[in-house]
Amino acid sequence: MNSRICCPNCGNAAYRQLLDIRAPDSLRCGDAQVLKTECPVCDYFLRMGWGSGQVLEAYVPCRSVIPTTD
């Protein structure tokens, strides 16, 4: 399963892919399928077990915050 979604970090087009893993124990996860989400714009990345929701790997880049003046 491949799908195009909105990035949860920046809102631009991101990609979600469901991967079948032959040796789930090698990932220290009991799931046989892994969901991978990545955004080419902001470099967001998330890999998690499909059934358990266990986060296996994640990278969320910091976003700049512009201070407001009151």
C-alpha positions as CSV (number, residue, x, y, z in Angstrom):
1,M,0.0,0.0,0.0
2,N,1.4,3.4,-1.0
3,S,-0.5,6.6,-0.5
4,R,0.1,10.3,-0.7
5,I,-0.9,12.2,2.5
6,C,-0.4,15.6,4.1
7,C,2.7,15.8,6.2
8,P,1.8,15.9,9.9
9,N,4.7,18.3,10.5
10,C,4.6,20.8,7.7
11,G,1.4,20.1,5.7
12,N,3.1,19.5,2.4
13,A,2.7,16.3,0.3
14,A,4.2,13.3,2.1
15,Y,4.3,9.6,1.3
16,R,3.0,6.7,3.4
17,Q,4.0,3.1,2.6
18,L,3.1,-0.2,4.2
19,L,6.0,-2.6,4.1
20,D,5.9,-6.4,4.7
21,I,8.8,-7.4,6.9
22,R,9.9,-11.1,6.7
23,A,11.8,-11.1,10.0
24,P,9.9,-8.8,12.4
25,D,12.1,-9.9,15.4
26,S,15.0,-8.2,13.8
27,L,13.2,-4.9,14.3
28,R,12.4,-5.8,17.9
29,C,8.8,-5.5,17.0
30,G,6.2,-8.3,16.9
31,D,4.5,-6.8,13.8
32,A,5.0,-8.4,10.4
33,Q,4.1,-5.1,8.7
34,V,5.7,-1.7,9.2
35,L,4.2,1.7,8.2
36,K,6.7,4.2,6.9
37,T,5.8,7.9,6.5
38,E,8.3,10.4,5.0
39,C,8.2,14.0,3.8
40,P,10.7,15.2,1.2
41,V,10.0,18.9,2.0
42,C,10.7,19.0,5.8
43,D,12.6,15.7,6.2
44,Y,9.9,14.2,8.6
45,F,10.3,10.5,9.0
46,L,8.3,7.9,11.0
47,R,8.5,4.1,11.0
48,M,6.1,2.2,13.2
49,G,4.6,-1.3,13.7
50,W,1.3,-1.5,11.8
51,G,-0.6,-3.6,14.4
52,S,1.0,-2.4,17.7
53,G,1.6,1.3,16.8
54,Q,5.1,0.9,18.3
55,V,7.4,3.6,17.1
56,L,10.6,2.0,15.7
57,E,12.3,5.1,14.3
58,A,11.3,8.7,14.1
59,Y,12.8,12.0,13.0
60,V,10.9,15.3,13.3
61,P,12.9,18.3,12.3
62,C,12.7,21.4,14.6
63,R,10.6,24.2,13.2
64,S,11.7,27.8,13.6
65,V,9.4,29.9,15.8
66,I,9.2,33.7,15.1
67,P,8.5,35.6,18.3
68,T,5.6,37.9,18.2
69,T,5.6,41.3,19.6
70,D,2.8,42.4,21.9
